[in-house]
Amino acid sequence: MANAVIDWNKVWKKECAKRSVKKRDVSFWNEKARNFSRKPWESNYAEDFLKIMEPRRCWTVLDMACGTGALTIPLSPYVRRITAVDFSPRMLEGLDEQCRAQGIENVRTINASWEDDWNSRGIGEYDVVIASRCLVVDDLRKAVVKLNGAARERVYISTIVGDGPHDRMIYEAVGRRLTPGPDYIYTYNLLHQLGIYANLFIIKDMRTESFHGGDEALAYYEHFLGDLTRDEKQRLGDYLQKHLVPKNGKWVLDYKRMTRWAVMWWEKE
């Protein structure tokens, strides 16, 4: 009896349905955008991503689901032009503000989503397409096909390894179970099934959250977790009170977390 062929897109959807970290809507990200460009952590992610890319001055780039420009801003000096796309208007406003403040003139923004008709939104084609830490989509196959179709030369994507950016200790402290959903291996297998033989790199991001005080830390994690009960909020406050310590004029957690991101890229054939 022949082995059944696994449909990795179906497996992806099944695992997504089990996530305890639910897909966020545009209102969440609009609210998040208020402080997104001033994140309360230090990270080597963007620097390491650009090292993998080895950007070229002649490139035009699409940065899909760009947020406030975690990659757009540092990439802009090294390429010809970037089109940054996000479904959150507030995220794009934050990116535009940073570009004006830094005198960046080779970035344009488009308000669009994964589900939109990209042609009607004027997204077009680019030498290189990026989708960084944003593949929280209902249909992974469709998203990959769109990214691949918009690229002339290369596609770079990244996604979670294991728990990704989620602090399991925070979830356990408030009494919630963390089920982050499908990680990079599902994406890699789907790419292979589509005939895309991607290069794979793991970025080790030593993330250190820092805050101006306990109230800021509590608000940050409360918004991240979403809809805490009174008991959960109390548990979170107790946990932060126990684990926040002063350092260099700010407050940080008394432990470090290793966040791993899988970067997959391929050349168009």
Secondary structure, DSSP 8 states (H G I E B T S, - for coil): -------HHHHHHHHHTT-SS----HHHHHHHHHHHTT-SEE--HHHHHHHHH---TT-EEEEET-TTTTTHHHHGGGSSEEEEEES-HHHHHHHHHHHHHHT--SEEEEE--SSS-TTTTT---EEEEEEES----S-HHHHHHHHHHHEEEEEEEEEESTTTT--HHHHHHHT--------HHHHHHHHHHTT---EEEEEEEEEEEEESSHHHHHHHHHHHH-S--HHHHHHHHHHHHHHEEEETTEEEESS-EEEEEEEEEEE--
